[in-house]
């Protein structure tokens, strides 16, 4: 078991965490959010454990996780990809845009975007 390869970015008050589970059995750390959020399962198959209650999902699928619930995601297939997506909830976070330059397509001037921090 290993943790997924993770890339995070935020822009315009939207936070996205990309998780690439390379192998069956890879899983993210269990955690709790203070807000509801979505996970977009783009590729593969996962089991989501919410406080001991397990549900299988196969891509493509949108998964809702409620606030205050400890949860984790485990890959049931190699090469599984999922994205956690939520709005930033406070003004300080909303003003600290994080954008990776390799995420900007050709035709968009990166200097026209507010890039405060690169990961």
Beta strands, then each sheet from edge to edge (+ up, - down):
strand 1: 5-11
strand 2: 14-21
strand 3: 37-43
strand 4: 45-50
strand 5: 53-58
strand 6: 61-65
strand 7: 71-75
strand 8: 80-87
sheet 1: 1+ 2- 8+ 3- 6+
sheet 2: 5+ 4- 7+
end
